[in-house]
Amino acid sequence: MDDTRLKKIRFRAWHRGFREADLILGPFADKHLAELTPTQVDAFEVLLDQPDQDLYAWIVGREPTPEAYDGEVLDLIK
């Protein structure tokens, strides 16, 4: 996996602009990003592209996760 890409993803996970999401996604990226498969990294990037409020609501269970985003990476984050 491209180290530059992983660094960019890690930065995005920590700098969402929504502190609660930063505190969940940043540590997740630090701990698991290097271990994820390329497909899982792609899925994590797709999650990072979602609006902060939606993603946070899915993670904490406040809102149901749309089927398109409800997969193994989001399960790992939860």
Summary of the structure (lengths in Angstrom):
residues: 78
radius of gyration: 11.5
end to end distance: 23.9
largest distance: 34.4
contacts: 200
relative contact order: 0.16
helix: 71%
strand: 0%
